[in-house]
Amino acid sequence: MPEYICSECGKRYPIEPFLYLCPECSKKQKENEPLHGVLLVSPDQEQFERFRKVGDPLSLLPVEREHFPDIPVGNTPLFHSKNLSEYTGFKNLYIKNDTLNPTGSLKDRASYLVSGFARKMGIEEIMLASTGNAASSMAGIGASAGQKITIFVPEDAPEAKLVQCRQYGADVKVVPGDYDRAYSLALEYADKQRALSRNTAHNPLTIDGKKTVSIEIFLQMGRMPENVFVPVGDGVIIAGVYRGFEDVVNAGLSSRMPKIFGVQAEGSDGICRIYETGSFEYRKPSTIADSISVGIPRNGYLAAGFLKKYKGECIRVSDDEILKAQIILSQKTGVFAEPSAAASLAGFLKVKERISGNESVVLLITGSGLKDIKSAKRALERFG
Ligand SMILES: *Cc1c(COP(=O)(O)O)cnc(C)c1O
């Protein structure tokens, strides 16, 4: 049986609804800091065997296929762009286009697993706090599965994401204040209602669902890439990316891990600071890239730990660099990404002199530009 394993103390637990964090390590939790006792899913040997045989990333998830929602998620294209290669001088440069998920962002990978798990456990309501994409994702995937979705969003979330949630029929509660406030309110609500929490990092399945993206990258390339660029806010996507590559290694299909570059906005760089100093200090976030704008990166300790363990790098980009990269990506590749997703390219452009032009590079493009037209217009006014 797959199990939960605590990322801090290594203790194992059965996978159960309403068990979110390691009961031991979460005792250390202080207010206004990243989560302690984040749990990881550990697949069993049978799953690794099945994966080796059939090469299906879903076989490494802790929910059987019959429970998943009808709408297909993942299996997004990985492609080489000649224009971007010429522009950057990198022959082996690839785009993993996760804007092509059903609700327009990589978050669908996590919603898909959480939705399937809720169905498997007979839970009818799922709730979460989100700056937008996790909310619209859970709303859409939940709609496909016929589940009740309750969402707490900060008042400054981009309009398209809110409209998207309401289109899908979710109960949207707009919270005065920021994402951190919405996060706490959502947890209070979940306790009262016995709804399943899809708060990012809090529910271990939000990390595990996202690992399918890196397993797909490995399968599509037929080998481990050398460098992968990942935008980082709460640090859940990057942890999922590491977990997926770890699964590939644990399945015996590769002997090495890629080098991963976590890319943060200068005005929301909590994980870079944990990585550099070993400790967390709250700072009010400020960046145009709303999906990576977080004051308390919920998965900050785990994400920084992975970067350390595998000798990754955490880099910062300015809002101007992000908006410029958004336009370059649109015009060189045809992929219109939201600012947070364009941060991958901004990060790559910033450090590419330090990478050998022969190495393979994958840019993870996490969300669609149509989700935040205001920022895209601003990019055109400034750099178009
Ligand atoms: C959520 C999100 C991110 C950041 O992911 P984290 O898990 O918060 O680090 C990046 N890009 C997009 C489009 C997102 O929706």
The ligand as a Tripos MOL2 file, in Angstrom:
@<TRIPOS>MOLECULE
LIG
   15    15     1     0     0
SMALL
NO_CHARGES

@<TRIPOS>ATOM
      1 C1          0.4240   28.0390   -8.3260 C.3       1 LIG1
      2 C2          1.2030   28.5080   -9.4860 C.ar      1 LIG1
      3 C3          2.5890   28.6480   -9.4490 C.ar      1 LIG1
      4 C4          3.4120   28.4360   -8.2030 C.3       1 LIG1
      5 O1          3.2430   27.1790   -7.6120 O.3       1 LIG1
      6 P1          3.5710   26.9540   -6.0750 P.3       1 LIG1
      7 O2          3.2240   25.5770   -5.8060 O.co2     1 LIG1
      8 O3          2.7340   27.9480   -5.3140 O.co2     1 LIG1
      9 O4          5.0300   27.2550   -5.8890 O.co2     1 LIG1
     10 C5          3.2370   29.0550  -10.6000 C.ar      1 LIG1
     11 N1          2.5600   29.3330  -11.7220 N.ar      1 LIG1
     12 C6          1.2170   29.2060  -11.7980 C.ar      1 LIG1
     13 C7          0.5350   29.5330  -13.0670 C.3       1 LIG1
     14 C8          0.5000   28.7920  -10.6880 C.ar      1 LIG1
     15 O5         -0.8400   28.7080  -10.7690 O.3       1 LIG1
@<TRIPOS>BOND
     1     1     2 1
     2     2     3 ar
     3     2    14 ar
     4     3     4 1
     5     3    10 ar
     6     4     5 1
     7     5     6 1
     8     6     7 2
     9     6     8 1
    10     6     9 1
    11    10    11 ar
    12    11    12 ar
    13    12    13 1
    14    12    14 ar
    15    14    15 1
@<TRIPOS>SUBSTRUCTURE
     1 LIG1         1 GROUP 0 **** ****
